[in-house]
């Protein structure tokens, strides 16, 4: 069976994206520990998802990334809690994105995934990048995807492609895609804070909650608020 490397944080986007390729590929999921506050819960979610879907799973430790990062995800700084009306305010979203930005995180993750793909003869690397987050996170954008695929074409001896099935989708459309492909969204964990239950008030939680609410679909995962 063809092989695929998945960048799996246990979040909604990557869980749905990986599920799209579940029937066609043998999935090898990678979860990174870069000192983020949510790692324990991300790991739990990733393991539960992989167990349910029968995906292979590996954890990679990147302690140095937190050491050079001043992100609120990896330090004692408070994680922003925007109001719902701020989610569509590009200036407010840019401020929030700046607070949680980890230096070159997706570039590091995807480069490591490429190493695995080459060594295992995997054909694709699956990511959860999408247009809603791509608006404020440049390493989630369609342009970034296209440039990274061009880099692989030029720099790798293997024919490997990054697949981002949500690259043109917002959160609501991602949820709909997850339903279509039977993604275990109820096991996913999107919160920045890392508590047992998702906080419901950080930007990641709020975007997720809004998507399910607007679709009239019950989000079976648990929230504090």
N, C-alpha and C positions, 0 to 999 in steps of 0.2 A: 504494500500500500504506500502511496506517496506520503511524504513527511512534511510537517509544518511546524515552525517555531512560533509560539504565541507569547507575546508580552502580556502577562496576566497579573494584574494587581489585585484582582478580586472585585474590581469595580464593575459598574453597570455596562459601560461602553465596551471594554475589552471582553467581558463575558459574552455579550451579544455578538461581537465581531467574530470571536473564536467559534461560537456555535454555528455560524454561517457555513463554516468549512468542516464541521464535525463528520459528516458522512463521506467526504471525499479524501480526507487526510488522517493520518495518524498524528495526533497532536502532542507536541512536547512543549509544555507550558513552563515559563520562567517567571518567578517572582523575585523582585529585588528588595533587599534590606539596605537602605541608605540612611538609616537612622531616623526615619520618619516616625512621628508620633503614632501613626495608625498602623505600623507594621504588624503588630501582634494580631489585630483584627483582619488586616489584609491577608495575612498568612492563613488564618483560620478560614476565611471565605474562599481563598484560592484552593486550599486543600479540599474543602467540602465540594466545591464545584468540580474539581478534577476527579474526585472519588465518584461523584454522581455520573459524570460524563465519560468516565474511563479514559481520562487524559493522563499522560505522564506529567510529572511535576518535579521541578528542581528550584531550590532557593540559591541565589547568588548574593554574597555579602559584599557591600561596597562602603565600608566604614569611612573611607577618605572623603566620600562625597558630602557627608554631613559636616565633616571637619572644615571644608572650604565654603560651606553654605551658610548664609544668614537668613534663610527662609523661615517663615513662621511654622512651616511643617517640620523643621528639624531643630528648632531652638525653643526657648521658653517664651518667645514672643506670642502674643495672642493672635489667634486666627481670626480674620475678619468675619463679621456676621452682618452681611448686608440685608437691607429690607427687600421684600419681593419686587417692589417697583424699581429697584436698582439693577435688577438682573438684565434689563434691556437698555440700561444707561451705559454706553460704551466707556465714558470717562470713569464712572464708578467701578466698572468691571476691570478696567485696566489697573486701577489702584489695588483692587483685590488680587489680581493676577501678579502684580509686582511683589506683594507681600508673600505669596506662596511659591514664587519662582525658585526652582533649584537649578543651579548652573548647568546648562547643557544636558539636562537629565535625559530627555528622549534621544539625544544624539549618542550619549553613552550607552543607554539601554539597547538601542537599535544596532549599534556597532557590535555589542556583545552578542546580540541575537544573530547577526551576520556571521560571526565566528562559529557559532553553534551550527548554523545552517550549512556553512561550507564543510565543516567537519563531519556532519551527519548526512550530507547529500539531501538536505531538505530543499524543497522547491520554493516555499513561500515563508514570509515572516508576517504574522497577523498582528495588527495593532488596532486600537480603539479610537484613533484620532477622528475628530468630527468637526463640522463647521461651526457649531455653537461655541465650542471652546477654542476653535481655531481663530475666532475673531479677536481674542485677546492673548492667546498662547501661540506664538509663531511656530512652535514645534508641534502643533496639532493641525497646521494648515495644509491645504491642498498643494500649495507651492512647495512647502517643505517635503511633502510626500514625493512629489515629482522630482525634486532635486536629489533626494536621497536615493530614489530608484535609478536616477542617472549616474550617481556616484557608484552604486553597485554595478551597473552595467559597464562602467569604465574600469573600476578597480577590483572586481572579483572575477576569477576564472570560471565561476559557476553561473548558471542561469538562475538567479534568485530574484524574486520580486516581493516587495512589501505590499501586502493587501490590506486596504483600509476600507471595508465595506460601508462604514458610516461617514466617510470623509465629506459627503455632501448632505448629511442629515443633521437635524436638530434632535434634542432629547426625546421629544414626542415620537419622532420618526424612528429613533433608535429603539424605543420601547415596542413600537409596532413591529419592527424587524425582529426583535427578540421573541415576540409572540409567534411570528411566522415560522421561526426556526426552532422553537421549543427551548430557548435559552433558559437556564435556571436562574432567572433574575432574582428570585426570592432569596437566593443564597448570596447574592452579591452585596458588597459593602462599599459605599461611596464616600463616607464621612472623612474629613480631614483630621478630626480630633482623636480618633482611636478608642473611644469608649465602647463598652459592650454593645450598646444600642447606638445607632446613628443619631447625632445631635439634633438634626433637623433644622439647624439655623446657620451653618456654614454655607458658603456659596454652592459647594458641590451637592450637599444635601438638598438645598432649596431648588436647584435646577432639576434634580431628580424628582422631588416631590411634586413640583409644578407639572412636569411631564405626565406623570400618572394621573394627577388631578384633572388636567385638561382633557385627557383621553377618557376620563370616567372609569379608570381601571384601578383596582385595589392594589397597592404596593404591599406585598406580604412581608416585607422586611420591617424591622422594628425601629422606632424613633423615640427619642426622649421628649421631643417637642413636635 
